[in-house]
Amino acid sequence: MIAYYISIDCFKVGTVLPIKQYKFCDFTIRKRKMEQDFEDYRSNKCPELSSRLSCRFISATIASAEFWAQQKFPKQERDYYLYEVEVADEVSVQWHDAEPFDIIANNCFPSGITKEDCIKRYWNLCSYDEAINNYESEGICITPILIKERIDMHISNGIVTNFSNS
């Protein structure tokens, strides 16, 4: 399966990236609390699903990866890399509609929707076909990924541009 991955780290084509282990100390206090809430729900209600803390986050489309770059680097000017990656085992990717995560992150709850509702909705998986049609989806990949192509990218105030292929 082909997917897309963004990073500020430069990797050579052919590199195999292992699963990334996230640590709570790597997050801001607010993000740490959010991730802990999501992890607590997952481990208590759906432990068969993969953890957000031990994975690589991938996108089903380039448009989705560019959306995540805009979320990851808001109001920044920086270079980053968009990688086309190969995932050897499709079963090792769980697709999520990440809108509920963003609702909590932005503290912008629709009327009648609680934080708990959002966390529960996030952990209801979507299919790959649904992920392709939802730029706000994210894949939690729990297997190494192979870099097939690197595209050098730049973002400035939320505007993404491609400045070369490698």
C-alpha positions in Angstrom: 0.0 0.0 0.0 1.3 3.5 -0.9 0.8 6.3 1.7 2.4 9.6 2.6 4.4 10.8 5.6 5.7 14.2 6.6 8.8 15.0 8.6 11.3 17.8 9.1 14.0 15.0 9.0 15.6 14.3 5.7 15.8 10.6 4.8 17.2 8.9 1.6 15.0 7.0 -0.8 15.2 3.4 0.2 15.4 4.1 3.9 13.1 1.9 6.2 11.7 3.9 9.1 10.9 1.9 12.2 7.9 2.5 14.4 8.3 5.8 16.3 8.0 5.8 20.1 6.5 9.0 21.4 7.1 10.1 24.9 4.8 12.3 27.0 7.8 14.5 27.8 8.0 15.4 24.1 4.6 17.1 24.2 3.4 20.4 25.7 1.4 20.1 28.9 -1.9 20.5 27.0 -1.0 18.0 24.3 0.3 15.6 27.0 -3.1 15.6 28.7 -4.9 15.1 25.4 -2.7 12.2 24.4 -3.1 10.6 27.9 -6.9 10.9 27.7 -6.9 9.2 24.2 -4.5 6.5 25.4 -6.5 5.9 28.6 -9.7 5.4 26.5 -7.9 3.1 24.0 -6.3 0.9 26.7 -9.6 0.6 28.7 -12.2 0.4 26.0 -10.5 -0.9 22.8 -7.1 -2.3 23.7 -7.0 -4.2 20.5 -6.4 -0.9 18.6 -3.0 0.5 18.1 -1.6 3.2 20.3 -1.0 6.7 19.1 2.2 6.6 21.2 3.9 3.8 19.3 3.4 4.3 15.5 4.1 6.4 12.5 1.2 8.7 11.5 0.6 8.4 7.7 -1.8 9.9 5.2 -3.8 8.2 2.5 -3.3 11.1 0.0 -0.9 14.0 -0.8 -3.7 16.4 0.0 -4.2 14.9 3.4 -0.4 15.0 4.1 -0.4 18.7 3.1 -3.3 19.4 5.4 -1.4 17.8 8.3 1.7 19.9 7.4 -0.5 23.0 7.8 -1.7 21.7 11.2 1.7 20.8 12.3 3.5 24.0 11.2 0.9 26.7 11.5 2.1 30.3 11.0 5.7 29.0 10.5 8.0 29.3 7.6 10.0 26.2 7.2 11.2 23.4 4.9 9.9 19.9 5.4 9.7 16.7 3.5 6.8 14.8 2.1 7.5 11.2 1.6 5.7 8.6 -0.5 6.0 5.5 1.5 5.2 1.8 1.1 3.5 0.0 3.9 4.2 -3.8 3.4 1.2 -4.9 5.5 -2.1 -3.0 5.0 -3.4 -4.8 8.2 -0.9 -2.9 10.2 -2.6 0.5 9.5 -5.7 1.7 11.3 -7.4 4.7 9.7 -9.0 7.3 11.9 -11.1 10.4 11.2 -9.0 12.9 13.2 -11.6 15.6 13.3 -12.6 14.7 16.8 -9.0 15.0 17.9 -8.9 18.5 16.3 -12.1 19.5 18.0 -10.5 18.8 21.4 -7.2 20.4 20.4 -9.0 23.6 19.3 -11.4 23.5 22.2 -14.2 24.1 19.7 -17.0 21.7 20.6 -20.3 21.6 18.6 -23.4 22.0 20.7 -24.1 18.9 22.8 -20.8 17.2 22.0 -18.4 16.4 24.9 -14.7 15.6 25.0 -15.6 12.0 25.8 -17.9 11.9 22.7 -14.9 13.1 20.6 -12.5 10.5 22.0 -15.0 7.7 21.4 -15.6 8.8 17.8 -11.9 9.0 17.1 -11.4 5.4 18.0 -14.2 4.2 15.6 -12.1 3.2 12.7 -12.7 4.2 9.1 -11.8 2.3 6.0 -8.9 3.1 3.6 -11.6 4.2 1.0 -13.1 6.6 3.6 -9.6 7.9 4.5 -8.9 8.7 0.8 -11.9 10.9 0.7 -11.3 12.6 4.0 -8.2 14.9 4.1 -8.5 15.0 7.9 -8.0 11.3 8.3 -4.8 9.8 9.7 -3.3 6.3 9.6 -1.8 4.8 12.7 0.9 2.6 11.2 2.5 0.0 13.4 5.0 -1.5 11.0 8.1 0.0 9.4 7.6 2.1 6.3 9.8 2.2 3.2 10.7 5.6 1.7 9.8 5.4 -2.0 10.1 9.1 -3.0 11.0 12.3 -1.3 9.5 15.6 -2.2 11.1 18.8 -0.8 8.4 21.1 0.5 8.1 24.5 2.0 5.4 26.1 4.1 4.9 29.8 4.8 2.0 31.1 6.8 -0.1 28.0 6.0 0.7 28.0 2.2 2.4 24.8 1.1 4.7 24.7 -1.9 6.7 21.9 -3.6 10.2 23.1 -4.5 11.9 20.0 -5.8 11.8 16.2 -6.2 14.6 14.0 -5.0 
